């Protein structure tokens, strides 16, 4: 089972006292490193892998720019064009609507174009079933916990994916 480190941060942006978990990444792999690793158990040369993936990604980019939802891998990710824009009622200090929102005022020009991505349900489930988390402090040292919920022998076992 993969073990990913996380640390705890305090949320100081809201009035209530709260904390949240943040993954601690092991670094960032380069595109070349991933292509080389993908070829390790094959007869494919990393340069061929790189060229094929680059061409695939060019097709993905081109089709997203045309407005299509496009898969990246089989049952892994789907990328798509997304537009973030909204109009809201204008309210006074007491919360009363002084000017209702008008759909005709919503335009793409006032929004922000961005890419959206979804993770396939099967991969999300596989990730959840195959990962465990290890709490670390700000310096990366393991924090002893009374209970590791990922290793609880009494917790129900989720059957593996087919």
C-alpha positions in Angstrom: 0.0 0.0 0.0 1.3 3.4 -0.9 2.0 5.7 2.0 1.7 9.5 1.4 2.8 12.0 4.0 0.6 14.9 5.1 1.0 17.8 7.6 -1.6 19.8 9.5 -2.1 23.5 8.8 -4.2 26.0 10.7 -6.9 27.9 8.8 -6.5 31.5 9.9 -8.7 33.0 7.2 -12.0 32.2 9.0 -13.3 33.2 12.4 -13.6 29.7 13.8 -10.6 27.8 15.0 -9.9 25.0 12.5 -7.2 22.9 11.0 -6.8 21.0 7.7 -4.5 18.4 6.1 -2.1 19.1 3.3 -0.3 16.4 1.4 3.5 16.6 1.5 4.7 15.8 -2.0 7.9 13.8 -2.7 8.8 16.1 -5.5 7.8 16.6 -9.1 8.7 14.1 -11.9 9.7 15.4 -15.3 8.0 14.4 -18.4 11.2 12.6 -19.5 11.4 10.7 -16.2 7.8 9.5 -16.6 8.3 8.4 -20.2 11.5 6.5 -19.2 9.7 4.7 -16.3 6.8 3.9 -18.6 9.2 2.1 -20.9 11.0 0.0 -18.2 9.1 -3.2 -18.7 8.6 -2.8 -22.5 10.6 -2.7 -25.7 9.5 0.8 -26.4 12.3 3.4 -26.4 11.7 6.5 -24.2 12.1 8.8 -27.2 9.2 6.9 -29.0 7.1 7.1 -25.8 7.8 10.8 -25.5 6.9 11.4 -29.2 3.7 9.4 -28.9 2.5 11.1 -25.7 3.3 14.6 -27.1 1.3 13.8 -30.2 -1.6 12.5 -28.1 -1.5 15.6 -25.9 -1.5 17.9 -29.0 -4.7 16.1 -30.1 -6.2 16.5 -26.6 -5.4 20.3 -26.6 -6.7 20.8 -30.1 -10.0 19.1 -29.3 -10.5 20.8 -25.9 -10.1 24.1 -27.8 -12.9 22.9 -30.1 -15.2 22.4 -27.0 -14.9 18.6 -26.6 -14.5 16.6 -23.4 -11.4 14.5 -24.0 -10.1 11.5 -22.1 -6.5 11.3 -20.9 -5.9 7.6 -20.5 -8.4 4.8 -20.2 -10.6 5.3 -17.1 -8.2 8.0 -15.7 -8.9 11.7 -16.4 -11.2 13.7 -18.6 -10.3 17.3 -19.4 -12.8 19.8 -20.7 -13.3 23.6 -21.4 -14.8 25.4 -18.5 -16.1 29.0 -18.0 -16.3 30.6 -14.6 -18.8 33.5 -14.6 -21.9 34.4 -12.6 -24.2 37.4 -11.8 -25.9 37.8 -8.5 -28.6 39.9 -6.9 -27.4 43.2 -5.5 -28.3 43.5 -1.9 -28.3 46.4 0.6 -26.7 46.3 4.1 -29.7 44.5 5.5 -29.6 41.7 2.9 -32.6 43.0 1.0 -32.5 42.6 -2.8 -32.2 46.0 -4.4 -31.5 44.9 -7.9 -32.3 41.3 -9.0 -29.8 39.4 -11.1 -30.4 39.5 -14.9 -29.4 36.5 -17.0 -28.8 38.8 -20.0 -25.9 40.4 -18.0 -24.0 37.2 -17.9 -21.4 37.1 -20.7 -18.3 35.1 -21.4 -16.3 38.3 -21.7 -16.9 38.9 -17.9 -15.8 35.4 -17.0 -12.6 33.4 -16.8 -11.8 30.6 -19.2 -10.1 27.6 -17.6 -9.7 23.9 -18.0 -11.8 21.5 -16.0 -10.8 17.9 -15.2 -12.6 15.0 -13.7 -11.1 11.8 -12.3 -12.8 8.5 -13.4 -14.8 6.9 -10.6 -12.9 3.6 -10.8 -9.5 5.3 -10.4 -10.8 7.5 -7.5 -11.9 4.3 -5.8 -8.7 2.5 -6.5 -6.7 5.5 -5.1 -8.8 5.6 -2.0 -8.3 1.8 -1.5 -4.6 1.7 -2.1 -3.3 4.8 -0.3 -2.6 5.3 3.4 -1.5 8.5 5.0 1.3 9.3 7.4 1.2 12.4 9.5 4.4 14.4 9.7 5.4 17.7 11.3 6.6 20.8 9.6 10.2 19.4 9.3 9.0 16.1 7.8 9.4 14.0 10.9 6.7 11.3 11.5 4.2 12.2 14.2 3.1 9.3 16.4 -0.6 8.9 16.3 -2.8 6.9 18.7 -4.7 5.5 15.8 -3.9 5.0 12.2 -7.4 4.5 10.5 -5.8 3.0 7.4 -4.3 0.1 9.4 -7.3 -0.6 11.7 -7.7 -4.4 11.7 -11.3 -4.1 12.8 -12.3 -1.8 9.9 -14.3 -3.3 7.1 -12.3 -4.3 4.0 -13.4 -2.9 0.7 -13.2 -5.5 -2.1 -10.5 -4.8 -4.7 -11.5 -3.4 -8.1 -12.2 -5.8 -10.9 
